[in-house]
């Protein structure tokens, strides 16, 4: 299967996972969904590693800890946002990660005393946050402020997780091991969050259990497909196709949940996509090939 086709399929699976998360939120809290999603991923990757004779032992546990911490918090916030926001809105806010990375590059340049900051990066950041303002306007009007803030924060923390994934790749950690420890972190953090929150554990139903299983299977399969796509295809083509996830989410939102986004929201989504692609292109020119992508949804 070609890399572009793998990427399209991966984005479709991630969008489908978002649907299952939104449906599962009627039965479980965000922490529970994160835990079960991680449990499915951990089990699958452990069995895959055993069957292929791959090692899960790592020499950089601290790096995995920090990557998992930021990634799991981002995932939890994203699932929380999905529970109440229109699916396309929550997906778009998570895809702000490329714009956040551009902002990090600007901040790093300023801190390092650079004489000049690339003005194109500044434009992409401004476009991205203009898009956020348009996308979040309906959420503010419908008293979904905390879910909107959670979605925005998930994109920022995802950007941090992506940078940590790049660092792990540079020290030789394979993708399957990075995703394995991320999934393990999800199990632990999800369980702790559930115990600490007022909602606690919820009893299983057949519908709820099947949705949890679907979330884990879809997320893990999509990650592996995206890994393969980035390993064999062109990073910029893959990055562009990744934004199809917003389109798929919007279609799901209309058909399944009756989400009807206004013109301002669609303009905001378009601005975020343009800003994200611009930031990806600029970052690709400024960084080595192995730092141009990540294969995790968080």
N, C-alpha and C positions, 0 to 999 in steps of 0.2 A: 504494500500500500504506500502511495506517495506521501511525502511529508505534508503538503498542503491538505490532503484529504484526512490524514491523521489529525491535523490541527483542527480542522472543521469538526470532526467527530468528537474530539476532546472538548471543544467549547460547547457543543450540543449536550454532552454528558454533564458538564459542569452546570449548565443552565437547568437541565433536568434535575440535578441534585438540588439546586435552589428551590425548585418546585416541591421536592420531597421534604426539604427542611421547613418550608413554609407550612406544608400540611402537617408535618410532625410536631410543629410548635403548638398545635392544638392539644397535643397529648403530653408533651414533655417541655421542660425548660431548656434554655440554650446550652447550659452546662451538660445536661444529660445527652443531648444530641451530639455535642462535641466528643463526649466520652465514648459513646457507642460508635461514632464515626471512626475514632482513633482505634478502637478495639478491632473493628473489621479490618482496617488498614494494617495494623500491627500483625494480626494473625495471617493475613494474606501474604505480606512481605516476608514474614518469618518462614512460612512454608515454601515460598518461592526461592528464598535464599538456600534453604536446606536441600531442595530438590536439585538446584543447580550448583551446589557446592560452593556458594558464595559466603564470605565471612561478614559477620555483623560486628565484629570487634573493631573498636575505634581507638586511635591514639590521641584524639582531641575531644574528650568528653565535654570539656568546658565550652568549646565552640558550639557543640550540638545543644548544650543546655540553653545558651543565650538565643540561638536560632529558634529552638523549640518554644522558648518563653514568649518571644515576640510574635511568632507565628500562631501559637495557640491563642494568645490574647486577641490577636487580629481576627482569627477564625470565630472565636466566641462572640466578639462584638458584631461581626458580620452576620452570624446566625440570629443574633438578637435584633439587628436591623431588618433582616428578611421577614421576621415574624409579623411586623406591623406595616412596613413600608411597601409600596408597589415593588414587585420583583425587579423590574427594570431599573428603578431608582436605586435599590440596594446594590444591585450588580454594578451599576455605573460608579457609585461611590467607592466600591472596592477597587475598581479599575483606575481610580485616581492615583494608584501607587507610582505610575511612571511620572506623573506630575510632581508628586512628593519627592521622588528621587532627583528630579531636576532642581527642586528647591534645596535639597541637601547639597547638591553640587555647587549651587550658588553660595550657600552658607559656608561650605568648606573653602571655596575660593576666597571669600571675604576674610575668614579666619586665618588663612595662610598668607594674607597680605597681598593677594594678587592685584596687580595694577589695573586690571580690566576684567570685568565679568562679561561673558558672552551675552550680548543683548538678546539673542534669539532664545536663550534659555529663560530669560526674564519674561519675554513675550509668552512663551508656552505656559509658564506658571500663572501669569495674569489671566490668560485665556481659560486655563483650567479652573481657577477659582471663580471667574465670572460664570462659567458653566455650572459650578456648584451652587452659586447663588440662585440661578434660575431653576435648577433641579429641586432644590430644597424649599423653594417658596411654598408649594402646596403642602409640604409636610409641616411647615411652621403654622400654616393656617388650620390644619387639622389636628393640632396638639400632638404631633409626633416628634417633638423636638429632641427628646432623648434618643430615640431610635435613629434620627437623622445624624445626631452627633456621633453615635456609635458607629454608623456606617462610614462617616468621614474619618473617624479615628482608625477604623479597620484598614482603610487604604493607606494611611500614614504608617501604621505598624507593619503592614504587608511590605511596604517599601524597605523598611529596616530589615525585615526577614529576608527579602531578596538579596540585599547587600551581604548579609551573613551567609547566605547560600553560596554567593560568589566566592567569599573567603574560604568556605569549606571546599569548594571545587578546586581552588588554587593550591590547597594543601593535599589534594589527591583523594578526597572523599567521594566515592561514587554516589550517584543520585539515589539509588535504591536505599542506601544506608542513611542518607539525609532524610528521606521520606519516612523510613522506619522509625528513627528516633523522634521525628516530628509527631508521628502517629502515637508513639508511646507517651510523649508529652501531653498529647490530647487526652489520652485515657486518664492520666494522673490529674491533670488540671481540671478536666471535666468533672471527675469524681469529687475533688476537693471543693470546687465551686458549688456543686449540687448539695453537698453536705452543709456548706456554710450558709447557703441561702435559705430563705424562709420557705420556699416552695418544696424543697426536699425531693425525695424519689417519688416517681409516679408508677402506678401499677400498669402492667403491659396489657394491651389488647392486640388482637391479631392485626388490625390495621396499623396500630402504632409500631409494633415490632417489625412488620414488613417495611414500613417507611424508614425505620432506623437502618435496617439491613440494606435497603436501596441507597440511602445516603452514603454508607460506607463503601459499597461496591462501586457505585457511580464515581465517587471521588477518587478512589484508588485506581480504577481503570482509566479515568481521564488523566490522572497524573502520569501514569505509565505511557499512555498514548502521546501526551505532550512531551515527555522525556524523549521518546523515539523521534518525534517530529523535529525537535530542536537538535537532536543528535545527527540527523540526516539532511535536514533542510536548511534554507537560508534564514538566519535569525530575524531579519527585518520583515520578510514575507510572513513568517510565523507570528511575529508581534502584531502585524496588521490583521491577520486572520483571527487572532485571539479576541478582537473586539466584536466578532460575530456573536460572542456570548451575550452581549447587550441586546442584539437583535432577537436572538432566540428567547431571551428572558422577557422581552417586550411582547413577543407573540404569545408565549405561555401566559403572561399576565393578563392579556386581553381575553384569550380563549378560556382559561381555567378560572381566573379570579375576577374577571370583569374590570381590570384596571384600565382606566381611560386617562391617559396623560394629556395635559394641555399643550398648546403650542410652545409656551415658554419652557416647559420641561424638555420637549424634544429639541429645541434650540440649545438648551443647556447640555443635553447628552451629546449633541453633535460637537459642541465646543470642547467638551472633555475628551472626546475621541480624537479630534484634531490635535489638541494639546498633548495627549498621550502619545500619539504617533510621532509628533514633532520632537517630543522629549526623548523618545526611544531612538529616533534617527540621530539626534545630536549626541546622545550618550554612546551610541554605537561607534561614532567617529572618534570619540574621546577615550574609549576603553578597549581592552583586548577582547578578542572574540569570545573567550570563555566567560566574560563578565556581562554579556549582552542579554542574558535571559535567566529565567528561573522556571522551574517546572512544578511549583506548588501553588495551590489557590491562595495560600497565605504564608 
